[in-house]
Each structure stands twice: as structure tokens, then as C-alpha cells.
């Protein structure tokens, strides 16, 4: 596409963005959002979208939003159990006499295991009842978290982190596909935004609340409580989660094997670029979630509780508030042109560059807080979009597996980044490491535009055929 063509496309995008925002505002004033989502905004939707049966059935609103609420709550406890241990690294070092290398192993053992098993987990989520897979996963990781609280030496912590990863790995790929079963393109990003907000709320709980319990009671009791909360959520899910009528779970469609399914997906350039983009975002996420509390603790000389609070609250609060809003806006924009979702994400990612530089070089808390809030905006815009992006190039019986591939590459990349950071942070300092990650946002922006302007039409035509 020529330079002038790109300029015209961007001009169309901004015009449609404003039109979508105005439409959502009018719908809110009239309290008729549901009617608006299927009205005039979608009249010019790409004909390819309507030609392929990619949208979900239309269950009762109460059912599909109950699903979002339960899965979001489960994701909150998932992230709490996964990340809480990072907020108490100083306590682990003191209690278990752990070196920086051991802490790096604790940080990286989870994502390596999680990433390695994600494709298999996603494959299972496409072939068995998604309701059953989700509930079993929650029960399994709850017991793993409880057992982690009884570890007495470093190798036991590492072992239990591996088991925790094995238990949690089925949840996210299956839950994302579960959402797509009940939410079509008109509510998909909004539903994902509300669902992913649970993950960020769990990340906040893994900060100050977890650190408070760990310092006033013990880190062991904190991990046991994470497991108990998970068991309570599993019971509620067993009572209230609806059954997903996926063809794979009920024998309606004969599907390819694991290797063949991988080849089918990875031969699409758009899927490959989305996976690379997600992996780069995962590097940023894992380095920040693992080392930001420690970085703030060391640079600003504050208490463990204060460091954990600052590392989690501002970014998570920003993300939680903005995700549903940006998700609804992205859905409205994508109804005009599918590439608009990719353009919107690319523009948002540009803001991540000054945000990460601010976090890394800041010496004043105000700059740190502003940068964290800005980074929350970036995360909100991206995390509402991963599932809709995948759904653009997949059918319903591929989506859990596709998200599993996404998780596989992302978590392995994040685990490697966490380990490398542990090895270099004394030499270069955590501030320089975090500031240097800003370059990744430039790469991510370019990759998103490559899909939107380069591969989107080709891969959609191939999916239709």
C-alpha cells in the first residue's frame, strides 16, 4: 500500500473511531446499548465477516454475562495464586536463604512450564467440555497453591511452582474460547475486557494485600489462603457455569490432530505475527510483574507493603477501569473495518514507549505513578484485543488451541526474560532493564500495522475458502 493510501486509511480510522465513540455515547444516554450494538454501526461491516460463521450464538444476556463474571473471578484468583509470591521475594530470600539465581528460577519455572504445556491445554479445551476443563483447572491449582505454602526449602518452592503451572495452564485458553462461544463480534472485546479486568484485579491482590498478609502473618499462610479462595470459586462455578455447546465437545466436528492443527494455524502470517506480538508484550509483562516490587523497594527505600502497592495498584486500577470502555470502543470500530482494531492497538502501543522509560529512569514517585497509569492504558487496549484478533482468523473449534499457542510462546519468552533479568540486574540495574524494554513497543506497533495493512485481507479470504 502506498504512503498516501496509508494516510487515507488512517484518516478513515480516526473518523470511524470518533463515530463509534459518538454512537456509544448516544446509546448510553438512551440506555439501549444492546440495540445499538446490532444497529447502524455495523451496516458497513466487511462482507467477509458475514460470510464465515465465526460469531457466537445468541444466548440470554444474563447467561453470557454471568459467564463473564465467573470467568473473570476465576482469572483474578488465578493471577493472585500465580503472582503473589513475587511480592514477597525479600521474605523468601530471608526465610529460605535464596540467592538471586534461585529467585530467578522461582520466577521462570512457572512460565517455562506453563508455556510448554499451553498448546496441549488449548487442544484439550477444544475437544472436551469447556465447563469441565475450567472447573478442574481451578480445583487443581487451588490445591497446588495450598501445598506451595508448606515448602521448606528452595527446591520445594520451585517444584510446587511447576505443579501450579501445570494446573493453571488449561484455564486461560479454555476460558477465552468459552467466552467466544457465547459472545459474537458485537460484544466480544467488551466481554474480554471485563474478563481480563479480573486478571488485573488479581494482580493488584497479589501486591499490597498479599504482602500485608505475608508480613503480618506469614507468606505460607498467604499462599494457603489463595488456594482456599480458589476452591470457593470452583464450587460457585460448578453451580452456575453454563454448558458450552461447542461442536468439538459434542462430537459434531471431526478435527485435526495436534501437529496438523499447529501447521494449519502457523501457516497463516497473521497468526504468526500476532504470536510474536504477544510474546513481546509478555516479556514486558513478566519482567514488570516479577521485579517491579523489588525495584521500587530498592530505589525508593520504602516498605515491602508500600512497594507492592505502588507496583500493582496504579497500573492495575487504570487497566481495570479502561478495559471495558476500550473493548466496547474497539468493537464498534471493528464493525466498520476489521483493520481498525489493529490500527487502534498500534496507536495505543506508541504510548508504552514513554511509559516504560518513565518507570525506569524516574527518581520521583509522581513520575513513576504517571508512567504506571499510562502503561495501564496500553495494557487495557491490548488485552481486550488478543481474543478478537485470533477470532478474526480462526473458527470456533480452533480458538482454545490458538490461544494455547499464544500462551506457549508468550510465557516461554516471559520466563526467559525473567531469568535473564535476574542474571543482569546487578550489573546494569533494574531501572535500565525496564527502560530498555520500551524499544519493544516500537516493534509491536510495526507488527500490528503489518497485519492490518498487509496480511489481514489475504488470511481472511483463505479462512472463508
VOPAGU-2260 file (C-alpha; in pm, 1 decimal, decimal comma):
REM VOPAGU-2260
SITE   aa  ch    i         X         Y         Z
SITE  UNK   A    0       0,0       0,0       0,0
SITE  UNK   A    1     136,6     345,7     -91,4
SITE  UNK   A    2     210,3     616,3     162,6
SITE  UNK   A    3     -93,2     817,8      51,9
SITE  UNK   A    4    -307,4     504,8      78,3
SITE  UNK   A    5    -194,1     450,9     436,3
SITE  UNK   A    6    -268,3     812,9     518,5
SITE  UNK   A    7    -620,2     779,4     378,6
SITE  UNK   A    8    -670,0     455,5     575,3
SITE  UNK   A    9    -556,9     624,0     896,0
SITE  UNK   A   10    -786,4     916,2     820,1
SITE  UNK   A   11   -1077,6     676,1     777,2
SITE  UNK   A   12    -981,9     504,7    1103,2
SITE  UNK   A   13    -986,5     823,6    1310,0
SITE  UNK   A   14   -1316,4     927,4    1155,5
SITE  UNK   A   15   -1469,4     589,6    1237,1
SITE  UNK   A   16   -1320,3     599,3    1587,6
SITE  UNK   A   17   -1495,8     929,1    1657,5
SITE  UNK   A   18   -1818,5     799,7    1502,2
SITE  UNK   A   19   -1802,3     484,0    1714,9
SITE  UNK   A   20   -1742,4     684,6    2032,2
SITE  UNK   A   21   -2033,4     913,1    1949,3
SITE  UNK   A   22   -2256,9     614,6    1881,9
SITE  UNK   A   23   -2166,3     452,5    2212,8
SITE  UNK   A   24   -2236,0     780,1    2391,5
SITE  UNK   A   25   -2580,8     811,2    2233,7
SITE  UNK   A   26   -2656,8     451,4    2318,6
SITE  UNK   A   27   -2555,9     507,5    2678,7
SITE  UNK   A   28   -2780,2     811,1    2710,3
SITE  UNK   A   29   -3074,8     615,5    2577,6
SITE  UNK   A   30   -2991,6     307,9    2786,7
SITE  UNK   A   31   -3016,5      98,0    2469,9
SITE  UNK   A   32   -2665,9     -37,2    2432,5
SITE  UNK   A   33   -2778,7    -381,9    2324,7
SITE  UNK   A   34   -2994,9    -242,9    2046,9
SITE  UNK   A   35   -2720,2      -9,6    1936,2
SITE  UNK   A   36   -2461,4    -288,2    1911,6
SITE  UNK   A   37   -2659,9    -450,8    1632,4
SITE  UNK   A   38   -2779,6    -132,4    1459,4
SITE  UNK   A   39   -2642,8     112,0    1208,3
SITE  UNK   A   40   -2283,2      99,9    1333,7
SITE  UNK   A   41   -2238,0    -239,6    1170,4
SITE  UNK   A   42   -2409,5    -163,9     840,7
SITE  UNK   A   43   -2081,4    -137,5     652,3
SITE  UNK   A   44   -1916,2    -438,7     811,6
SITE  UNK   A   45   -1674,4    -626,9     588,8
SITE  UNK   A   46   -1868,4    -882,6     386,4
SITE  UNK   A   47   -1612,0   -1149,5     468,1
SITE  UNK   A   48   -1719,7   -1140,3     832,4
SITE  UNK   A   49   -2078,2   -1225,5     747,3
SITE  UNK   A   50   -1973,5   -1494,5     500,7
SITE  UNK   A   51   -1799,3   -1704,2     766,3
SITE  UNK   A   52   -1986,1   -1848,6    1064,8
SITE  UNK   A   53   -1747,6   -1703,2    1319,9
SITE  UNK   A   54   -1995,1   -1536,2    1551,5
SITE  UNK   A   55   -2130,4   -1696,1    1863,9
SITE  UNK   A   56   -2493,4   -1799,7    1913,6
SITE  UNK   A   57   -2716,7   -1552,6    2094,4
SITE  UNK   A   58   -2790,1   -1691,3    2442,3
SITE  UNK   A   59   -2978,0   -1495,0    2703,6
SITE  UNK   A   60   -2792,6   -1182,5    2811,4
SITE  UNK   A   61   -2799,9   -1293,2    3174,0
SITE  UNK   A   62   -2630,6   -1622,5    3084,3
SITE  UNK   A   63   -2347,0   -1479,3    2876,4
SITE  UNK   A   64   -2267,4   -1202,1    3125,1
SITE  UNK   A   65   -2284,8   -1442,9    3420,1
SITE  UNK   A   66   -2023,8   -1644,2    3233,0
SITE  UNK   A   67   -1803,6   -1334,2    3204,2
SITE  UNK   A   68   -1839,5   -1258,1    3576,7
SITE  UNK   A   69   -1749,4   -1611,3    3686,8
SITE  UNK   A   70   -1456,1   -1649,2    3449,0
SITE  UNK   A   71   -1327,8   -1305,2    3548,1
SITE  UNK   A   72   -1341,9   -1401,0    3916,5
SITE  UNK   A   73   -1158,1   -1722,6    3839,4
SITE  UNK   A   74    -892,3   -1530,3    3648,9
SITE  UNK   A   75    -847,0   -1295,4    3945,9
SITE  UNK   A   76    -768,5   -1589,3    4174,9
SITE  UNK   A   77    -552,2   -1744,5    3901,4
SITE  UNK   A   78    -331,6   -1434,0    3890,1
SITE  UNK   A   79    -333,2   -1398,6    4267,5
SITE  UNK   A   80    -203,0   -1752,6    4313,7
SITE  UNK   A   81      44,1   -1707,0    4028,8
SITE  UNK   A   82     193,8   -1367,1    4118,1
SITE  UNK   A   83     160,0   -1325,9    4494,6
SITE  UNK   A   84     493,9   -1491,9    4558,2
SITE  UNK   A   85     677,4   -1217,0    4367,2
SITE  UNK   A   86     563,8    -952,5    4614,8
SITE  UNK   A   87     740,2   -1134,5    4898,8
SITE  UNK   A   88    1077,6   -1207,8    4735,3
SITE  UNK   A   89    1261,9   -1026,6    5018,7
SITE  UNK   A   90    1088,6   -1256,3    5271,1
SITE  UNK   A   91    1174,4   -1564,8    5065,4
SITE  UNK   A   92    1538,1   -1457,9    5047,5
SITE  UNK   A   93    1546,4   -1421,9    5424,1
SITE  UNK   A   94    1346,1   -1732,4    5515,4
SITE  UNK   A   95    1492,6   -1976,1    5262,4
SITE  UNK   A   96    1833,8   -1806,7    5222,3
SITE  UNK   A   97    1772,7   -1790,8    4847,3
SITE  UNK   A   98    2023,8   -1639,9    4604,5
SITE  UNK   A   99    1934,4   -1416,4    4309,5
SITE  UNK   A  100    1973,5   -1721,0    4084,5
SITE  UNK   A  101    1721,8   -1918,9    4292,9
SITE  UNK   A  102    1476,3   -1627,8    4282,1
SITE  UNK   A  103    1518,6   -1617,9    3905,6
SITE  UNK   A  104    1444,5   -1990,0    3892,6
SITE  UNK   A  105    1132,4   -1941,2    4106,5
SITE  UNK   A  106    1024,7   -1662,4    3870,9
SITE  UNK   A  107    1096,3   -1850,4    3547,5
SITE  UNK   A  108     996,8   -2208,7    3633,2
SITE  UNK   A  109     628,6   -2118,4    3618,6
SITE  UNK   A  110     621,4   -1953,9    3273,3
SITE  UNK   A  111     850,2   -2216,7    3119,8
SITE  UNK   A  112     621,4   -2497,3    3233,2
SITE  UNK   A  113     308,0   -2300,8    3153,3
SITE  UNK   A  114     430,1   -2212,8    2807,4
SITE  UNK   A  115     547,2   -2562,5    2722,0
SITE  UNK   A  116     209,9   -2716,1    2807,0
SITE  UNK   A  117     -17,5   -2440,2    2672,3
SITE  UNK   A  118     -72,5   -2587,9    2322,1
SITE  UNK   A  119    -173,3   -2923,6    2471,4
SITE  UNK   A  120    -401,8   -2748,0    2719,6
SITE  UNK   A  121    -567,3   -2547,1    2443,6
SITE  UNK   A  122    -609,0   -2861,6    2235,3
SITE  UNK   A  123    -793,2   -3025,2    2527,0
SITE  UNK   A  124   -1011,3   -2715,5    2565,3
SITE  UNK   A  125   -1132,2   -2758,4    2206,3
SITE  UNK   A  126   -1210,7   -3127,5    2249,0
SITE  UNK   A  127   -1369,8   -3161,6    2590,1
SITE  UNK   A  128   -1643,0   -2975,6    2773,2
SITE  UNK   A  129   -1505,1   -2629,4    2839,4
SITE  UNK   A  130   -1706,8   -2606,1    3157,8
SITE  UNK   A  131   -1542,4   -2921,0    3295,2
SITE  UNK   A  132   -1190,5   -2819,2    3189,8
SITE  UNK   A  133   -1224,7   -2480,0    3360,2
SITE  UNK   A  134   -1358,3   -2619,0    3689,8
SITE  UNK   A  135   -1099,7   -2898,4    3712,0
SITE  UNK   A  136    -821,2   -2647,6    3643,0
SITE  UNK   A  137    -938,0   -2418,2    3925,7
SITE  UNK   A  138    -957,7   -2706,7    4174,4
SITE  UNK   A  139    -613,3   -2836,3    4075,7
SITE  UNK   A  140    -432,6   -2504,9    4105,3
SITE  UNK   A  141    -604,1   -2430,2    4437,4
SITE  UNK   A  142    -454,1   -2744,0    4592,3
SITE  UNK   A  143    -117,7   -2664,7    4430,4
SITE  UNK   A  144    -116,9   -2319,8    4592,5
SITE  UNK   A  145    -200,1   -2469,5    4931,7
SITE  UNK   A  146      85,2   -2720,9    4901,6
SITE  UNK   A  147     325,4   -2442,3    4798,4
SITE  UNK   A  148     264,2   -2285,6    5139,9
SITE  UNK   A  149     414,8   -2592,4    5306,6
SITE  UNK   A  150     750,0   -2574,8    5122,0
SITE  UNK   A  151    1056,3   -2559,4    5349,7
SITE  UNK   A  152    1349,1   -2532,6    5105,7
SITE  UNK   A  153    1408,7   -2363,1    4772,3
SITE  UNK   A  154    1376,8   -2671,8    4552,8
SITE  UNK   A  155    1033,8   -2743,7    4700,8
SITE  UNK   A  156     915,6   -2393,2    4607,0
SITE  UNK   A  157    1042,5   -2441,7    4251,0
SITE  UNK   A  158     874,6   -2784,3    4228,9
SITE  UNK   A  159     541,7   -2654,0    4351,7
SITE  UNK   A  160     559,9   -2361,9    4109,0
SITE  UNK   A  161     596,0   -2615,1    3827,2
SITE  UNK   A  162     292,3   -2807,3    3956,1
SITE  UNK   A  163      96,9   -2480,8    3987,3
SITE  UNK   A  164     175,4   -2402,1    3623,1
SITE  UNK   A  165      61,8   -2748,3    3514,7
SITE  UNK   A  166    -267,4   -2692,7    3697,8
SITE  UNK   A  167    -332,6   -2338,7    3570,6
SITE  UNK   A  168    -234,1   -2392,6    3209,7
SITE  UNK   A  169    -576,2   -2515,8    3094,6
SITE  UNK   A  170    -769,9   -2221,8    3234,3
SITE  UNK   A  171    -693,3   -1923,1    3011,2
SITE  UNK   A  172    -703,2   -2089,6    2665,1
SITE  UNK   A  173   -1026,5   -2268,2    2751,6
SITE  UNK   A  174   -1184,6   -1965,9    2920,7
SITE  UNK   A  175   -1113,2   -1742,9    2621,1
SITE  UNK   A  176   -1269,1   -1993,2    2380,1
SITE  UNK   A  177   -1557,9   -2034,8    2628,2
SITE  UNK   A  178   -1624,4   -1658,6    2605,3
SITE  UNK   A  179   -1619,7   -1669,5    2225,5
SITE  UNK   A  180   -1885,6   -1943,8    2234,7
SITE  UNK   A  181   -2129,1   -1700,4    2396,3
SITE  UNK   A  182   -2013,8   -1360,5    2262,5
SITE  UNK   A  183   -2011,6   -1264,4    1896,9
SITE  UNK   A  184   -1819,8    -981,1    1735,5
SITE  UNK   A  185   -2064,9    -720,7    1867,1
SITE  UNK   A  186   -1972,5    -781,0    2234,5
SITE  UNK   A  187   -1652,0    -984,2    2215,1
SITE  UNK   A  188   -1389,1    -723,9    2305,9
SITE  UNK   A  189   -1613,2    -576,9    2575,2
SITE  UNK   A  190   -1659,5    -923,6    2727,5
SITE  UNK   A  191   -1285,4    -990,3    2706,4
SITE  UNK   A  192   -1217,9    -651,8    2866,0
SITE  UNK   A  193   -1437,5    -736,8    3164,2
SITE  UNK   A  194   -1287,4   -1085,1    3184,8
SITE  UNK   A  195    -927,0    -964,7    3163,9
SITE  UNK   A  196   -1001,5    -696,4    3423,0
SITE  UNK   A  197   -1025,9    -986,6    3667,8
SITE  UNK   A  198    -664,9   -1074,1    3589,4
SITE  UNK   A  199    -551,8    -722,2    3669,5
SITE  UNK   A  200    -756,1    -718,1    3988,9
SITE  UNK   A  201    -585,1   -1043,0    4082,8
SITE  UNK   A  202    -250,3    -880,9    4006,8
SITE  UNK   A  203    -341,0    -599,6    4247,0
SITE  UNK   A  204    -442,4    -854,3    4514,1
SITE  UNK   A  205    -102,8   -1017,6    4462,3
SITE  UNK   A  206      56,7    -685,4    4556,6
SITE  UNK   A  207     -34,1    -495,6    4873,3
SITE  UNK   A  208    -298,5    -736,6    5017,3
SITE  UNK   A  209     -74,5   -1038,9    4966,7
SITE  UNK   A  210     228,9    -855,4    5102,7
SITE  UNK   A  211      29,0    -738,1    5405,4
SITE  UNK   A  212     -82,6   -1092,2    5490,7
SITE  UNK   A  213     268,2   -1225,5    5430,2
SITE  UNK   A  214     439,1    -969,7    5654,4
SITE  UNK   A  215     182,5    -976,3    5936,9
SITE  UNK   A  216     108,0   -1349,5    5935,2
SITE  UNK   A  217     345,1   -1533,0    5700,6
SITE  UNK   A  218     399,8   -1592,4    5331,8
SITE  UNK   A  219     293,7   -1954,0    5387,8
SITE  UNK   A  220     -48,8   -1854,7    5521,3
SITE  UNK   A  221     -85,1   -1613,8    5230,5
SITE  UNK   A  222     -35,2   -1894,4    4974,9
SITE  UNK   A  223    -275,7   -2125,0    5161,6
SITE  UNK   A  224    -542,6   -1854,2    5158,8
SITE  UNK   A  225    -500,2   -1819,7    4781,2
SITE  UNK   A  226    -580,5   -2188,8    4746,8
SITE  UNK   A  227    -884,0   -2169,1    4975,1
SITE  UNK   A  228   -1026,3   -1879,7    4770,7
SITE  UNK   A  229    -978,4   -2087,2    4457,0
SITE  UNK   A  230   -1177,3   -2378,8    4599,6
SITE  UNK   A  231   -1464,5   -2144,2    4688,1
SITE  UNK   A  232   -1468,7   -2006,5    4333,2
SITE  UNK   A  233   -1463,2   -2360,4    4189,6
SITE  UNK   A  234   -1772,7   -2450,5    4390,6
SITE  UNK   A  235   -1962,7   -2144,3    4264,6
SITE  UNK   A  236   -1857,7   -2225,1    3906,6
SITE  UNK   A  237   -1983,5   -2581,3    3944,8
SITE  UNK   A  238   -2323,0   -2444,1    4045,1
SITE  UNK   A  239   -2356,1   -2158,1    3793,6
SITE  UNK   A  240   -2140,1   -2202,1    3481,1
SITE  UNK   A  241   -2346,5   -2271,5    3164,5
SITE  UNK   A  242   -2268,5   -2561,3    2932,0
SITE  UNK   A  243   -2084,6   -2463,3    2613,8
SITE  UNK   A  244   -2238,6   -2620,3    2303,6
SITE  UNK   A  245   -1916,5   -2644,3    2103,8
SITE  UNK   A  246   -1912,2   -2892,4    1812,8
SITE  UNK   A  247   -1586,3   -3046,9    1934,2
SITE  UNK   A  248   -1718,2   -3118,3    2280,4
SITE  UNK   A  249   -2025,5   -3293,7    2148,1
SITE  UNK   A  250   -1884,7   -3488,7    1857,5
SITE  UNK   A  251   -2022,9   -3262,1    1587,0
SITE  UNK   A  252   -1696,1   -3197,0    1403,3
SITE  UNK   A  253   -1402,3   -3422,2    1323,8
SITE  UNK   A  254   -1085,2   -3226,0    1397,3
SITE  UNK   A  255    -721,4   -3241,0    1305,3
SITE  UNK   A  256    -454,3   -3376,8    1535,3
SITE  UNK   A  257    -228,4   -3160,4    1747,6
SITE  UNK   A  258      56,8   -3133,1    1495,3
SITE  UNK   A  259    -174,0   -3086,8    1197,7
SITE  UNK   A  260    -369,8   -2816,2    1380,5
SITE  UNK   A  261     -44,3   -2635,6    1457,1
SITE  UNK   A  262      53,3   -2638,7    1089,6
SITE  UNK   A  263    -290,5   -2511,7     984,5
SITE  UNK   A  264    -266,0   -2213,7    1218,0
SITE  UNK   A  265     102,3   -2128,6    1183,2
SITE  UNK   A  266      93,0   -2116,0     804,3
SITE  UNK   A  267    -117,3   -1801,0     835,0
SITE  UNK   A  268     115,1   -1498,5     850,5
SITE  UNK   A  269    -134,4   -1302,2    1060,9
SITE  UNK   A  270    -139,2   -1570,5    1332,4
SITE  UNK   A  271     241,1   -1584,3    1338,6
SITE  UNK   A  272     269,8   -1204,9    1371,6
SITE  UNK   A  273       6,6   -1197,0    1647,7
SITE  UNK   A  274     201,0   -1465,9    1837,4
SITE  UNK   A  275     527,0   -1269,8    1803,2
SITE  UNK   A  276     348,9    -953,0    1919,0
SITE  UNK   A  277     200,0   -1131,8    2219,8
SITE  UNK   A  278     542,8   -1275,0    2307,1
SITE  UNK   A  279     699,0    -929,3    2311,0
SITE  UNK   A  280     416,7    -800,0    2531,1
SITE  UNK   A  281     472,7   -1099,6    2760,3
SITE  UNK   A  282     839,2   -1009,5    2800,3
SITE  UNK   A  283     733,9    -666,2    2925,4
SITE  UNK   A  284     459,5    -806,5    3149,9
SITE  UNK   A  285     672,0   -1076,9    3314,5
SITE  UNK   A  286     970,4    -850,9    3383,7
SITE  UNK   A  287     743,6    -587,8    3539,2
SITE  UNK   A  288     524,8    -827,1    3738,8
SITE  UNK   A  289     829,5   -1013,7    3869,5
SITE  UNK   A  290    1071,1    -732,8    3951,3
SITE  UNK   A  291     875,9    -407,9    3981,6
SITE  UNK   A  292     801,6    -454,4    4355,8
SITE  UNK   A  293    1170,3    -528,9    4419,8
SITE  UNK   A  294    1276,8    -233,2    4201,0
SITE  UNK   A  295    1054,7      10,9    4392,7
SITE  UNK   A  296    1162,3    -139,9    4726,7
SITE  UNK   A  297    1529,0     -81,8    4642,2
SITE  UNK   A  298    1513,6     254,2    4460,4
SITE  UNK   A  299    1265,0     438,1    4681,8
SITE  UNK   A  300    1360,9     272,1    5012,1
SITE  UNK   A  301    1000,5     200,9    5111,2
SITE  UNK   A  302     845,0     -89,4    5299,5
SITE  UNK   A  303     756,0    -417,4    5130,2
SITE  UNK   A  304     385,1    -333,2    5158,8
SITE  UNK   A  305     433,3      10,8    5003,1
SITE  UNK   A  306     647,6    -127,6    4720,5
SITE  UNK   A  307     391,3    -396,6    4643,7
SITE  UNK   A  308     110,0    -140,0    4646,6
SITE  UNK   A  309     282,1     102,5    4411,3
SITE  UNK   A  310     391,0    -176,6    4177,5
SITE  UNK   A  311      37,2    -306,4    4133,5
SITE  UNK   A  312    -232,1     -54,0    4223,7
SITE  UNK   A  313    -183,7     232,4    3978,7
SITE  UNK   A  314    -134,0      26,3    3663,1
SITE  UNK   A  315    -399,7    -230,2    3756,6
SITE  UNK   A  316    -657,6      33,5    3851,7
SITE  UNK   A  317    -600,2     215,8    3524,0
SITE  UNK   A  318    -632,3    -107,0    3328,7
SITE  UNK   A  319    -942,5    -232,4    3510,7
SITE  UNK   A  320   -1128,9      95,8    3453,6
SITE  UNK   A  321   -1029,0     132,7    3088,7
SITE  UNK   A  322   -1056,8    -225,2    2958,9
SITE  UNK   A  323   -1437,8    -244,2    2927,3
SITE  UNK   A  324   -1450,2     107,2    2776,8
SITE  UNK   A  325   -1176,9      43,7    2522,0
SITE  UNK   A  326   -1318,6    -301,4    2448,1
SITE  UNK   A  327   -1659,2    -155,4    2359,0
SITE  UNK   A  328   -1492,6     117,5    2151,3
SITE  UNK   A  329   -1270,4    -131,3    1966,1
SITE  UNK   A  330   -1576,5    -349,4    1888,6
SITE  UNK   A  331   -1759,3     -50,8    1743,2
SITE  UNK   A  332   -1456,8      49,8    1534,2
SITE  UNK   A  333   -1403,2    -304,3    1403,7
SITE  UNK   A  334   -1760,4    -317,4    1274,1
SITE  UNK   A  335   -1667,0     -51,7    1019,3
SITE  UNK   A  336   -1340,8    -216,1     909,7
SITE  UNK   A  337   -1166,1    -511,0    1067,5
SITE  UNK   A  338    -825,1    -349,0    1031,2
SITE  UNK   A  339    -936,5     -68,6    1264,4
SITE  UNK   A  340    -878,5    -294,7    1565,6
SITE  UNK   A  341    -514,5    -340,9    1465,4
SITE  UNK   A  342    -465,8      30,6    1395,3
SITE  UNK   A  343    -614,2     123,4    1733,9
SITE  UNK   A  344    -384,4    -118,8    1916,9
SITE  UNK   A  345     -81,4      10,2    1727,4
SITE  UNK   A  346    -157,1     370,0    1824,2
SITE  UNK   A  347    -205,1     276,3    2188,7
SITE  UNK   A  348     126,4      87,7    2194,2
SITE  UNK   A  349     316,9     402,8    2098,9
SITE  UNK   A  350     224,9     536,9    2444,3
SITE  UNK   A  351     408,8     244,1    2602,8
SITE  UNK   A  352     746,0     387,7    2498,1
SITE  UNK   A  353     743,3     695,4    2727,5
SITE  UNK   A  354     566,4     490,8    2997,9
SITE  UNK   A  355     847,0     234,2    3031,4
SITE  UNK   A  356    1118,8     497,6    3003,4
SITE  UNK   A  357     946,9     691,5    3283,5
SITE  UNK   A  358     933,0     383,5    3507,0
SITE  UNK   A  359    1299,2     301,4    3450,5
SITE  UNK   A  360    1453,5     646,7    3491,8
SITE  UNK   A  361    1214,1     809,1    3739,3
SITE  UNK   A  362    1351,3     919,9    4073,8
SITE  UNK   A  363    1033,4    1093,4    4190,4
SITE  UNK   A  364     719,9     897,1    4285,8
SITE  UNK   A  365     493,0    1128,1    4080,8
SITE  UNK   A  366     672,8    1036,5    3757,4
SITE  UNK   A  367     658,3     668,6    3848,0
SITE  UNK   A  368     284,0     683,3    3918,9
SITE  UNK   A  369     207,8     873,7    3597,8
SITE  UNK   A  370     408,7     623,2    3394,9
SITE  UNK   A  371     231,9     327,2    3556,9
SITE  UNK   A  372    -111,6     475,9    3483,7
SITE  UNK   A  373     -10,8     535,0    3120,8
SITE  UNK   A  374     117,5     179,3    3092,6
SITE  UNK   A  375    -217,8      60,5    3230,4
SITE  UNK   A  376    -386,8     231,8    2935,0
SITE  UNK   A  377    -159,8      42,3    2695,1
SITE  UNK   A  378    -226,8    -290,9    2863,5
SITE  UNK   A  379    -601,6    -223,7    2859,0
SITE  UNK   A  380    -602,2    -156,2    2486,8
SITE  UNK   A  381    -402,0    -468,4    2407,9
SITE  UNK   A  382    -556,2    -720,9    2644,9
SITE  UNK   A  383    -907,6    -655,4    2514,7
SITE  UNK   A  384    -784,1    -741,6    2167,7
SITE  UNK   A  385    -596,8   -1071,9    2173,9
SITE  UNK   A  386    -905,4   -1294,4    2154,5
SITE  UNK   A  387   -1085,4   -1082,4    1889,3
SITE  UNK   A  388    -764,6   -1079,8    1684,3
SITE  UNK   A  389    -742,7   -1458,5    1696,4
SITE  UNK   A  390   -1114,2   -1494,9    1622,5
SITE  UNK   A  391   -1060,5   -1290,8    1304,7
SITE  UNK   A  392    -851,0   -1576,2    1161,8
SITE  UNK   A  393    -994,0   -1889,0    1329,2
SITE  UNK   A  394   -1317,6   -2084,8    1360,7
SITE  UNK   A  395   -1473,0   -2178,4    1694,6
SITE  UNK   A  396   -1313,7   -2524,6    1713,9
SITE  UNK   A  397    -961,8   -2378,2    1682,0
SITE  UNK   A  398    -975,5   -2097,5    1935,1
SITE  UNK   A  399    -868,5   -2264,9    2259,8
SITE  UNK   A  400    -575,8   -2424,4    2077,9
SITE  UNK   A  401    -485,9   -2094,7    1907,7
SITE  UNK   A  402    -486,1   -1917,6    2244,3
SITE  UNK   A  403    -278,7   -2204,7    2381,9
SITE  UNK   A  404     -15,5   -2140,1    2115,5
SITE  UNK   A  405     -26,5   -1772,5    2205,1
SITE  UNK   A  406      30,3   -1855,4    2571,1
SITE  UNK   A  407     303,8   -2104,5    2488,3
SITE  UNK   A  408     527,7   -1861,8    2306,6
SITE  UNK   A  409     437,7   -1571,5    2534,3
SITE  UNK   A  410     507,6   -1740,3    2865,6
SITE  UNK   A  411     828,8   -1906,1    2748,7
SITE  UNK   A  412     951,5   -1567,4    2624,7
SITE  UNK   A  413     844,5   -1408,6    2953,7
SITE  UNK   A  414    1015,7   -1678,2    3157,8
SITE  UNK   A  415    1340,5   -1635,8    2966,5
SITE  UNK   A  416    1320,5   -1259,0    3013,9
SITE  UNK   A  417    1264,6   -1302,2    3388,6
SITE  UNK   A  418    1567,5   -1531,5    3414,3
SITE  UNK   A  419    1791,3   -1304,9    3204,8
SITE  UNK   A  420    1684,2   -1005,8    3414,8
SITE  UNK   A  421    1785,5   -1191,6    3731,2
SITE  UNK   A  422    2131,7   -1250,2    3585,3
SITE  UNK   A  423    2195,6    -894,3    3462,0
SITE  UNK   A  424    2013,8    -674,1    3714,4
SITE  UNK   A  425    2314,3    -634,2    3944,3
SITE  UNK   A  426    2539,2    -530,2    3658,3
SITE  UNK   A  427    2305,4    -292,4    3475,3
SITE  UNK   A  428    2036,3    -218,0    3733,9
SITE  UNK   A  429    1664,8    -287,3    3710,7
SITE  UNK   A  430    1589,7      70,5    3602,6
SITE  UNK   A  431    1797,2      39,9    3285,6
SITE  UNK   A  432    1647,6    -300,9    3208,1
SITE  UNK   A  433    1291,6    -165,9    3233,5
SITE  UNK   A  434    1364,7     148,4    3032,1
SITE  UNK   A  435    1527,9     -57,8    2755,9
SITE  UNK   A  436    1207,6    -262,8    2720,7
SITE  UNK   A  437    1043,4      47,1    2570,1
SITE  UNK   A  438    1204,7     -40,4    2236,0
SITE  UNK   A  439     980,0    -345,4    2218,0
SITE  UNK   A  440     673,2    -124,0    2191,5
SITE  UNK   A  441     812,8      25,8    1871,2
SITE  UNK   A  442     846,8    -323,3    1724,3
SITE  UNK   A  443     496,7    -419,8    1841,7
SITE  UNK   A  444     346,8    -111,0    1675,3
SITE  UNK   A  445     506,2    -201,3    1342,8
SITE  UNK   A  446     390,0    -563,5    1361,4
SITE  UNK   A  447      28,2    -466,2    1429,8
SITE  UNK   A  448      25,6    -232,1    1131,6
SITE  UNK   A  449     178,8    -509,7     920,7
SITE  UNK   A  450    -120,6    -732,3     995,6
SITE  UNK   A  451    -377,0    -456,4     946,9
SITE  UNK   A  452    -240,5    -331,8     614,8
SITE  UNK   A  453     -60,9    -642,5     490,2
SITE  UNK   A  454    -190,6    -987,6     585,4
SITE  UNK   A  455    -546,8    -928,3     704,9
SITE  UNK   A  456    -733,6    -949,1     374,5
SITE  UNK   A  457    -534,6   -1246,7     244,0
SITE  UNK   A  458    -579,6   -1457,6     556,3
SITE  UNK   A  459    -949,2   -1375,5     583,8
SITE  UNK   A  460   -1006,7   -1487,6     223,4
SITE  UNK   A  461    -820,2   -1810,1     297,2
SITE  UNK   A  462   -1034,9   -1871,1     606,9
SITE  UNK   A  463   -1353,0   -1819,2     401,8
SITE  UNK   A  464   -1241,0   -2071,8     143,0
